[in-house]
Amino acid sequence: MPMWTWAGETGRRLRAAGQEELAEAVTSLPVLAEAGETVRVEAVARSALRRARRLTAEAGQSGVPGVLGPATLHYLAHWPLAVRTGALAEGSRALDQAAAAAAEEPEPLAHGPLPVSALHTLVACHANVDARGTTDLRRELLSNRRLAGWERTPAWPALTLARVNLLVDEDAPDRAEAELRRYEHTATGPALFGAEGVLTLVRALRYQDKHTDALEALDRMEAELSLGEPADPRRTALRRTIRFERARLLSWLARIGACDPREAITVLPTVEEAEAFPRLRPAWTEAVENLVSLGSVRNDWRLGVRVTTWSRYFERVGAPRRGAELALAATRLATGRGAHWVASCSAQRAERLIGELTRTDEIFGDLAEARALVGGMPPVQPLARADRILEFLREQPVEEINPEQQAEQVNAALAAMPHDTPLLSALGQVGRTLMLSDAATAPQWRHVREQPGDQRAALSLLETLLHDNDTAGVRTLVRTLAAGALTGEPYSAEVGAGASARPAG
């Protein structure tokens, strides 16, 4: 039986034994994990584990023999890490914990069939780090030798789908589709894989450019959801995933002229939904970039901030391939709206993240194309003299303020006046607005290291570092300022004139 069936049956047995709280935990944890409710998953799992361990320690296990044994305890402990590698798409940030959990996992049948697998979580974590570059490692983790015994557990469908997804990442989506079709024509195949099987099939079809076939699979899945149990707690999460995938597929068909762009716009989820579900952000970005190319979605600085923020999220959680892909999207979008500094910073981020990957031929080609777009942009034309640019920007009407244009002008002025403290402060402020504070710190660091006595510049740099939660940078700044103080260099006479310069906006 699949994990979802195991959870439902175990929940019913617990309710029959009067353990309502534990029954609710068993049935709700996978639903909460699918929805990305990290805090609730952690709280529910912790509370349920405490109660289950107490009950198993009592004589007779409160009359629930076999239900509160090691398999159930393993299941309850599984979800806090699973939600991180699943809905939150964490990579190397969760890798050590995932590897330790897999190493400590009992044999799949030692205490009754295990309903979930830490090995599957580890495989997902490696896929998050670099889906195309970790195929050999995942192939070994999913080998017949490693999976011996799992075929008789509720965790087996998830492990099988991990193998199918591996085929897609190995550039064999046709084989992945064939494998799923083989199960599709068996008596138990569709029930075994459920919605996850359909979504995996959609992925395999998309990688073969069979977008129409993928849409038909989504239509069937949505129709089955409509016919299913109205109270199904998974319904909302599955419908959400369908919308994101449908928007991605339709936007591409619109881009190649095979459908009306309005169809893709109609189903496009809100940016707030994409913000709430990191796993779905790449699909949203891909859909929006396709629609931007058609002029159907406005390409403004706010879109740039969102995509940059998401790229930096994947960088922070140790998912460099997804981070690089979104950085490349940010580069292409920025060149389209003439934002030279944003495009250049995004390309640099993509290049840095690509340096952490293997199997990079295709993505290096994407980087070369993005670099060519940046190189073809016209140079920035200063709108005022370097010593007057901040005054000029402050005088702009509020409705005309564009932080990307401000950044262009401030950077152009800094090229002529690289140690001007108000300009450096202005760059820090506009960098924070554009979520490029890490790029804005580079000229600030150069100045502070050369002139550690300039307290105004140091305060501006500190503000930028704090905005980025860069604790290592803050410690380095403190050491730099302390070393400057020991040399006896006086602080700048500008102290007291204001801690930060206000660029327009």
Salt bridges, closest charged atoms under 4 A:
GLU20 OE2 - ARG15 NE 3.11
GLU24 OE1 - ARG15 NH2 3.35
GLU34 OE2 - ARG234 NH2 2.70
GLU42 OE2 - ARG46 NH2 3.13
GLU90 OE1 - ARG84 NH2 2.85
GLU90 OE2 - ARG93 NH2 3.24
GLU105 OE2 - HIS74 NE2 3.01
ASP130 OD1 - ARG321 NE 2.39
GLU140 OE2 - ARG145 NH2 2.22
ASP169 OD2 - ARG138 NH2 2.66
ASP169 OD1 - ARG203 NH2 2.61
GLU170 OE1 - ARG139 NH2 2.67
ASP171 OD1 - ARG132 NH1 2.76
ASP171 OD2 - ARG359 NH2 2.52
GLU177 OE2 - ARG181 NE 3.32
GLU177 OE1 - LYS210 NZ 3.00
GLU179 OE2 - ARG182 NH2 2.74
GLU184 OE1 - ARG181 NH1 3.21
GLU196 OE2 - ARG234 NH2 2.80
ASP219 OD1 - ARG246 NH1 2.69
GLU222 OE2 - ARG239 NH1 3.56
GLU222 OE1 - ARG246 NH2 2.78
GLU245 OE1 - ARG206 NE 3.99
GLU245 OE2 - ARG248 NH2 2.76
ASP260 OD2 - ARG262 NH2 2.74
GLU273 OE2 - ARG243 NH2 2.18
GLU275 OE2 - ARG281 NH2 3.61
GLU275 OE1 - ARG306 NH1 3.06
GLU286 OE1 - ARG248 NH1 3.35
GLU289 OE2 - ARG332 NE 2.52
ASP300 OD2 - ARG298 NE 3.29
ASP300 OD2 - ARG302 NH1 3.82
GLU315 OE1 - ARG349 NH1 3.09
GLU315 OE2 - ARG352 NH2 3.02
GLU351 OE1 - ARG371 NH2 2.46
GLU362 OE1 - ARG132 NH2 3.77
ASP387 OD1 - ARG385 NE 3.09
GLU391 OE2 - ARG388 NH2 3.54
GLU404 OE2 - ARG337 NH2 2.81
ASP438 OD1 - ARG312 NH1 3.59
ASP438 OD2 - ARG349 NH1 2.87
GLU450 OE1 - HIS419 NE2 3.22
ASP454 OD2 - HIS447 NE2 2.79
GLU463 OE2 - ARG432 NH2 3.48
ASP468 OD2 - ARG312 NH2 2.78
GLU494 OE1 - ARG456 NH1 3.21
